[in-house]
């Protein structure tokens, strides 16, 4: 499996017909991922869409520092996301 649990309060990813899904904050650095969905209200979805993060977009994790910000690569742009936004992004391994 391509995920590793980092916090006790985070649940293990759910398996669906599309494969394993997990929050972005649990994925490994250096992985290429596809956004499966975004959990959250319209404000969160709109903010992430402005960054170019929406379902079916491809991202790569560049850096992560514990429970701090996570840096991702989206369409050749580096974006730093807080823990809460990273938790709202549900990803799956990119094909």
N, C-alpha and C positions, 0 to 999 in steps of 0.2 A: 504494500500500500504506500501511497505517496504522502501520507499525512502523519503527523506526530503531535500528540496532545501536549499543550504547553501549560494549561491552567486547569485546576481541579474543577472549576465551575463551568467549563466549556464541555458541551456534549460531543460525543463521537459523531462523525459524519454519518449521514443517512445514505443508504444505498438505494438507488432507483434504477429504472431501466436504462438510464443514460450513464450510469457509473457512479462513482463516489463523489459526493459534494461535501464541502467543508468551508468554514469561514476563512477568509483570506489570512487572518492573523495566525492560523494554525499551519499554513503551508510553509514549505522550506524555501530558504533563500536560493536564488538561481533557477527556480522552476518557472517554466512557461505554462501559463494557465489560461483557461477560458472562463469568463464570467457566466455563471449559470443563472443567477438571479441576484436581486438587490432587496434585502429585507429592510423595510423602513418606510416612512411616510414620503409624501410628495417632495418635501424639502430636501431630504437626503438623496432621493433619486435625481432630483434636479441638479443638486450640487455636484454629484458624481458624473452626471451626463455632461456638465460643463467641462469637466476634466477629461472627457472622452471615455469614461467607464460606464458601460451599459451592457445588458445581456448580449452574449455572443462576441463581445470584444475580447481581444487577447491582451494579456498583461504578463509581465515578468517581475518577480520580486528581486529587487536590487540589494536592499539592506533592511535589517530589522534589529531594533535594540530593545530586547526584553519586552516590557509592557509599554514602551514608548512608541514613537512614530515608526511607520513602516514605509519604505521608499519603493515605489513601483515604476516600471517603465511602460508607458502607454503611447503607442504611435511615435516612438523616438523622443518622448518627453518624460522627464523624471518628475514624479509627483510624490510628495510626502503626505501621508494620511495619518490622522490620529487613530488611536486604538478603537474608538467607537465607530468611525467610518470603516475601518478595516474589518471590524466584526460584522458590519452590515452587508459586506460583499461576499456572496457565496460563489465559490469557484469549483471547477473540476479540471482534471488534468487535460491539457491541450493535446490534440491528436497530431 
